[in-house]
Amino acid sequence: MNLLDGKLVSAKIKEDIKLEAAEFAAKSGRKPHLVAILVGNDGGSETYVASKMRNCELVGFESTNIRYDESVSEIELIAKIKEINEDATVDGLIVQLPLPKHIDPDKVTEAIDYKKDVDGFHPINLGRMQRNLPCFIPATPYGIMLMLEHYKIDTAGKKAVVIGRSNIVGSPMSILLARNSNPGNCTVTLTHSRTENLPAEVLEADIIVAAIGKKNFVTEDMVKEGAIVIDVGINRETSTETKSGFKLYGDVDFENVAAKASWITPVPGGVGLMTIVGLLKNTLEAAKGTIYS
C-alpha cells in the first residue's frame, strides 16, 4: 500500500502558487483576492472557511470573509454577491455550502459571476468543463487530478468507478477521468444510491472514487487487490478522543481497505487538503486572467 499524501502534495503545490502569486503582485501591484461568504454558524463550514482563509495568507493572497446570520434573506445575499461581482479588486468569490433552507443554493451559485466562480460550480463552468473548454474546474475533482498527476498514476485504460453523482464531486470527477488526457482516459462508471448491486460494480474497479457521504461505506470486500482508492468523504462525529470534540471519518474503511489497495488517500490528510489547492489555483488563474480574459 502506498499513501496518496495530500499533506505532502498540497505543500509542494502551494509553494509553486506562492511564487506565482508573488510574481503577479510584483507586476500588478496587488495580491490575488478571494472573498468567502459564510452564512450561519455551522461548525464544519466555519472550519472549512477558516482553513481557506489561512491558506490564502500562506500563499500570499488577500482574503476577505463576509459573515451573515442564518436569518439573512436570499435577496440580501444575492445583492451582496452582485456587488462583489462588480468589484474589480476581487478575483474569486465562494459562498460556503450548505446554506439555510430558505435560500436556494442554485440561485446563489448562478448569481456569482462565472469568471469569479473559483469553486467551479456555475453552470457555465460546468458546461465548459463538459466540452473540455477552458474553465474553473470544481475544486475537489481538480485537486484529485492534481494528486494523480503528482504521483504519476497511470490511469489510461483503467476502469474507474465513482460512487456519488453530485455536481460538486461525482459528476465532474467522472467527466475528468474519462477525458482524453493524462490523468484520464479511463472507462468510467458513475454509481449512486440507486445503483443495483453496487458492491459488485465497485469490486471491478481499478480506480475507486468514494464520494457518497457515508462513513466507512466502502468495505474490504468491495475492493479488489491493487485498486487505487480515493476517499472524498468527510464525515464528522462527536468524539471524546480529540481536543476539537469531533473526529473525521472517510467514506472508506481505511484500516481494512488499505491492505488491499495499491494507493489510497487518508482521512484527514488526503482529498480535503487537495480541495483547498484546487481553490487556490483557480483563484490565481482568475487573478491572472488566463481562463477568461
N, C-alpha and C positions, 0 to 999 in steps of 0.2 A: 504493500500500500504506500502510495506517495500522496503527500498532502498538497492540495491546491491552496497555498497560504495567502489569503487575502491581505494579511498584515504586511508581509514581505513585498508583494507585488504593488500594493497601493502606495507604500512608502517610496518605492522606486519611481512610479509614475508621477507621484506628487512632486518629487524633486525636479523632474522634467517640466512639469507645469509651472513650478516656481520660477524656473529660469525663463520660460517663455513669458510669464506674467511680468517679470522684471524688464524684459526687452520691450514688451508692449507699453509699460508705464514710462519707460525712458523715451519712447518715440511719441506717445500720445499725451504725456503729461498727466495721466490719471491711471488709476488701477481698474482692472475689471471689477464690475459691481454686480453683486447678486442680492436681490430682495426676496425674503421669505415671509409669507403671511401665515400666521398661526391663529386659528380660531378655537377658543375654548381652552380647557385645561387637561386634555388627555395626556397621561403620563408618558406613553410611548411617543406621541407626537412631539412633546416638549423635548424628550431625549434626542430624537432624530434631528430636530431643528437646531438644537444646541450643538450637536456634532457637526452639522453642516456649516454653521457659523464659525465654529472653532477651526475647521479645516480650511475655510476661506482665509482666515487670518494666517494660517501656517504657510499657505502658498502665495501670500501677498495680494489677495483680493480685498476689496472693500465689501462689507456685508451689512445689510440692514434687516432687522427682524421687526415686523409690524404685527402687533398682537391685538386681537379683538376678543371681547367676551362672547360666549356661545350664543348670546341673545342678539348678536348683530344681524341685521336684516340682509337678505340676499341682494337687495337693491343697493344698500350701502357698501357691501363688499365688492360688488361688480363696479360701482362708481370708483372705488379706490384702485381697482385693477386697471380701469381705463385711464386713470390719472397717471399711474406708473407707466403704462404703455406709451404715454406721450413724453415721458421724462428721458431725455437723451443721455443722461448720466447713468441710467440703469441699463445693464446689458441682459441680465437674466432675471426672470420672475417665476417663483414657485408658490403654490398655495398648498400647504401641507394637508394631506388627507389622513383620516376621514374628516368630513365636515358634519355639523349638526344636521339633523333630519330635515329641518325646514329649508335647507339650502341645497339646490340641485347641483351636484358636482359637475355634471356635463355643461350646464350653463356657465359655471365658473371657469372651467377649462377652455371653453370656446371663447370666453371674453378675453383671455390672455392673448396678446399679440404673438402669433406663431413664430415670429422672429426673435422673441424673448422667451419662448417656451422651452427652457432648458431641461425640463422634466421629460420632454418629448411626448406629451400626452395629447396635444392639439390634433384634431382630425387632419389638418393639412400635413403636419409632420408624419403622422401615422400613414396617411395616403402616399406621401412621397417615399417613405420607407418601403412600402409595399411595391412601389415601382422602381426601387433601387436608385432613387434620385437623392441629391444632397439634402440632408435634413438633420434635425436633432433626434437622435435615437433615444428611446426611453432608457433612463439611466441604469436600471438594473440589468437588462439584457446587454446594454453596451458594456457595462463593467464585466459581465461574464465573458463576452467575446474578447475583451482585452486580457482577461486572465488566461483564456485558452491560447491566445496569441503569445503571451509571455512565456508560457511553459512549452510552446511549440507542440501542442497536442495535435496529432494527426486526426482530423475529423472527416476527411474526404471518403465518401463511400460508406460511412458508418450509419447504422440505424440509430436514430435518436428518438427517444420518447419524452415528450414534455407533458407533465402532469399539472393541469390547471390551464384555463383558457382566458385569463383576464387580459384586458387591453394593456395593462401595465407591465406584465411579465410574460405570461404564457404565449399569447398570440404573437407578439413581436419576436419572442425567442424562437418560435417555430419558423418564422419568416427568415430571420438572420441565419439560422443553422442550415436552411435549405438553399441559401444564396450560392451563386457560382463565385465563391471567394474562399479565402483562407484566413481564419477558420470558416468552415461552411461545407457545402457540397454533401450534406447529409440527406438521407431519406428520413423524413420526419413524420412521426405520428403524434398528433395533438389529442391528448386524452383529458378526461374530466370526470366529474362525479357520476355521470350517466353512462360512461363507457362500460360495455358489457365485458366481463371477465378481465377487468383492469390488471390484476396481478400478472396474468399470462402475457398481456401486452408489454408490461414493463420488463418482464423476465427476458424478452427477446432483445432488449435494448443494449447497444454498445455504449450509448451515452444517455444518462437519465438526468432530466432537469425537474426537480420536485418543487412545485410552486402552488400547492393546494391549500396551504394554511392549516394543516392538521399535524399536531405533534406526533413524531415517530411513525408517520403514515407508511413510509417505505421501509419494509422489513427485510431481513436477510433472505427469506425465501422468495422475494420478488426480484432479486438481483443476481445476475449471472457472474461467474468468475471473470475478473478482468474488466468489468464495466467501469466507466467514468461516471462518477456520481456528483452532481451539482445540487446543493441544498439551498434553496432560496428562502425556506421557511424561517420566520422569526416569531415564535410562539412564547409569550410571556406568561409565567406562572409565579404566584407568590411563593416565597421561599425564606426560611429562617437561616439558610446556609450562606447567604450573601449580605453584604452591607447595604446594598440597594433595596433589599426586601423582595426582590424578584429574580427569577432565573430564566434564561433563554434556552429554548429547545428548537431544533430544526424540524423539518418535515421528514427527515431520515433518521432511523435508529442507528446513529453513528457507531456506537460501540460494537454492534454486531455486523453492520454492513461493511465497515472499514476493512475487515479481514478478507472480504471477497473483492473489494474494489481495487482497480489499478491506480486510480486517482480519486480523491474525494475532498470536498470542502468541509471545514468545520463550522459549527455554530456555537458561539460567535467566532469571529476571526476569519470569515470567508467572504461570501457574496455581499454582505452588508457593507463592508469596507470598500468593495469594488463599486457599489452603487454610488457612493459619495465621489469616487474617482470619475465615474461617468458623468455625474452632475458638474464637477469642476471642469472637465474637458469641454463639455457643452458650453459652459459659461465663458470659458476662454475663447472658444470659437465664435461665440456671439459677439464678444468684445472686438475681436479681430475682423469680424465681418466675412469670414471665409466660407460660411454656409450660405448666408443671404447677404448680399452686398447692398 
